Amino acid sequence: MAHCILNANAKVQGLCNYSSSMIEVINALYENDIGIIQLPCPEMTIYGVKRWGHVKEQFDSPHFREQCRQIIRPIVDQLKDYTKNKYHIIGVIGVDGSPSCGVGKTCSGDWGGEISGRQDLMSIVNNVMCVKQPGVFVEELQELFSKNNIDVPFTAVDEVNAVQSINRIKVFIKENIKHQ
């Protein structure tokens, strides 16, 4: 599960629509006797709490991708051990819109450089949008899963449509429990 679903404090300050954690998602897992592995937050790990909001293009660099792979490797090792010992991994839950943890959509735009004194700042801000792509962290997670023969479905919380999103995740959980 994406780090910020369990710990909203990892989000860019001011961007969270819920306090502390998204309890509805956690309860849905708890009610179905499903354990949770909290994925590390690459943005928090690399930039800390006082970071600005970013777009995917800013994270699409060799250094950021390598940092993602480094913090994912222990998770991949855990999943390999769980699988070897007959545990069923039902899936990964990301956060759509995130430039890191988006699954079906990510924040994208020509964002970068020094913002003070930019005459075209509002034009740049207005051109930031969500595109139908995974975030950088999810791309690296999917790649490492593929290389390690870990075949699990991905879904995501969409904080813009939280109620619909939570209902969709409940269906995702029920469907993937059936495949045990």
HELIX and SHEET records of a PDB file:
HELIX    1   1 HIS A    3  LEU A    6  1                                   4    
HELIX    2   2 ALA A    8  ALA A   10  5                                   3    
HELIX    3   3 ILE A   23  GLU A   31  1                                   9    
HELIX    4   4 PRO A   42  TYR A   47  1                                   6    
HELIX    5   5 LYS A   56  PHE A   59  1                                   4    
HELIX    6   6 PRO A   62  LYS A   84  1                                  23    
HELIX    7   7 LEU A  121  ASN A  126  1                                   6    
HELIX    8   8 VAL A  136  LYS A  147  1                                  12    
HELIX    9   9 GLU A  159  ASN A  161  5                                   3    
HELIX   10  10 ALA A  162  LYS A  178  1                                  17    
SHEET    1   A 2 VAL A  92  ASP A  96  0                                        
SHEET    2   A 2 PHE A 154  ASP A 158  1                                        
SHEET    1   B 2 THR A 106  SER A 108  0                                        
SHEET    2   B 2 MET A 129  VAL A 131 -1                                        
END                                                                             
